[in-house]
């Protein structure tokens, strides 16, 4: 591989790792917002209300997203991206893209689950409809954010795939 292609490959690898790290930073900010705001609001009076359950579920999602974001930030290595082969770079690119597409599918499932919880809350046969309503609203919110996040990050990162493929001899 010519030196100019090697330099371009190193730059693309660094860009992918940096974008991944920044994306995980955004997810971490969303997690922190959920933990702080909903954590504060869940502790306020009104236990047993839909609002209480909404914030309780947001705290749970915030904790999970914080772990994922932290892991993603630690795994991304923009300063150590140089020196990868083209094959390893393509493999890393497409593995990340597959993961984001899988997550996008899960996000759609979260939206469906949130809608299902809301529908169950309105049936009238549930003993605690306020819990289902609050949980359903929270799952819809989290699913919508994660769908936009995963699809957006996929779109940004997918542009690098074309540049990587252009380096294939």
C-alpha positions in Angstrom: 0.0 0.0 0.0 1.5 3.4 -1.0 2.4 5.8 1.8 -0.4 8.2 0.9 -2.9 5.4 1.1 -1.5 4.3 4.5 -1.8 7.9 5.8 -5.4 8.1 4.5 -6.2 4.7 6.2 -4.7 5.9 9.5 -6.7 9.1 9.3 -9.9 7.2 8.6 -9.3 4.9 11.5 -8.6 7.8 13.8 -11.7 9.6 12.6 -13.9 6.5 13.2 -12.5 6.0 16.7 -13.0 9.7 17.5 -16.5 9.8 16.1 -17.3 6.7 18.2 -15.9 8.3 21.3 -17.8 11.5 20.7 -21.0 9.5 20.1 -20.5 7.6 23.4 -19.9 11.0 25.0 -23.4 12.1 23.8 -24.9 8.9 25.1 -23.2 9.5 28.4 -24.6 13.1 28.6 -28.1 11.7 27.9 -27.5 9.1 30.7 -26.3 11.7 33.1 -29.3 13.9 32.3 -31.6 11.0 33.0 -29.8 10.1 36.2 -29.7 13.6 37.6 -33.1 15.0 36.5 -35.2 11.9 36.9 -33.2 10.9 40.0 -34.2 14.2 41.6 -37.8 14.0 40.4 -38.3 10.4 41.5 -37.4 11.3 45.1 -40.1 14.0 45.2 -43.6 13.4 46.7 -46.1 11.5 44.6 -45.0 7.8 44.9 -47.3 5.5 42.9 -48.1 8.1 40.2 -47.4 7.6 36.5 -44.9 10.5 36.8 -43.1 8.7 39.6 -42.8 5.5 37.5 -41.8 7.5 34.5 -38.8 8.9 36.3 -38.0 5.6 38.0 -37.7 3.9 34.6 -35.6 6.8 33.3 -33.2 6.4 36.2 -32.9 2.7 35.3 -32.2 3.5 31.6 -29.8 6.2 32.6 -27.8 3.7 34.6 -27.6 1.2 31.8 -26.7 3.9 29.2 -24.0 5.3 31.5 -22.3 1.9 31.7 -22.6 1.5 27.9 -21.2 5.0 27.3 -18.3 4.5 29.7 -17.4 1.2 28.1 -17.6 2.8 24.6 -15.4 5.7 25.5 -12.8 3.4 27.0 -12.9 1.1 24.0 -12.5 3.8 21.4 -8.8 4.5 20.8 -8.4 7.5 18.5 -4.8 8.0 19.5 -3.9 4.4 18.8 -5.8 3.9 15.5 -2.7 4.1 13.2 -1.0 1.0 11.9 -4.1 -1.1 11.3 -4.3 -3.1 8.1 -7.0 -2.3 5.5 -8.6 -5.7 6.3 -8.7 -5.0 10.0 -10.0 -1.5 9.4 -12.8 -2.7 7.2 -13.7 -5.4 9.7 -13.8 -2.8 12.5 -15.9 -0.5 10.4 -18.4 -3.1 9.4 -18.6 -4.6 12.9 -19.5 -1.2 14.3 -22.0 -0.6 11.6 -23.7 -4.0 12.2 -23.8 -3.2 15.9 -25.5 0.1 15.3 -28.0 -1.5 12.9 -28.8 -4.2 15.5 -29.3 -1.5 18.1 -31.6 0.4 15.7 -33.8 -2.7 15.4 -33.8 -3.0 19.2 -34.8 0.7 19.5 -37.9 0.0 17.3 -38.7 -2.9 19.6 -38.4 -0.5 22.6 -40.9 1.8 20.9 -43.3 -1.1 20.4 -42.9 -2.2 24.0 -43.6 1.3 25.2 -46.7 1.5 23.1 -47.8 -1.9 24.4 -47.4 -0.8 28.0 -49.4 2.3 27.3 -52.2 0.3 25.7 -52.3 -2.1 28.6 -52.5 0.9 31.0 -55.7 2.1 29.3 -57.5 -1.3 29.2 -59.0 -0.8 32.6 -58.3 -4.4 33.8 -54.8 -3.7 35.2 -54.4 -3.3 38.9 -51.8 -0.6 38.6 -52.3 1.3 35.3 -50.3 4.3 36.5 -47.2 2.1 36.7 -47.7 0.8 33.2 -48.4 4.3 31.9 -45.3 5.8 33.5 -43.1 2.9 32.4 -44.6 3.0 28.9 -44.0 6.7 28.5 -40.4 6.3 29.7 -39.7 3.4 27.3 -41.1 5.4 24.4 -38.9 8.4 25.3 -35.8 6.2 25.7 -36.5 4.2 22.5 -37.1 7.4 20.5 -33.8 8.9 21.7 -31.9 5.7 21.1 -33.4 5.3 17.7 -32.3 8.8 16.7 -28.9 8.3 18.3 -28.1 4.9 16.8 -29.4 5.8 13.3 -27.6 9.1 13.4 -24.3 7.6 14.5 -24.7 4.9 11.9 -25.3 7.6 9.2 -22.2 9.5 10.3 -19.9 6.5 10.5 -21.3 4.9 7.3 -19.8 7.7 5.3 -16.4 6.5 6.3 -17.1 3.0 4.8 -17.0 4.5 1.2 -13.7 6.1 1.8 -12.3 2.8 3.2 -13.6 0.8 0.3 -12.0 3.3 -2.1 -8.6 2.2 -0.6 -9.2 -1.4 -1.7 -6.8 -2.2 -4.6 
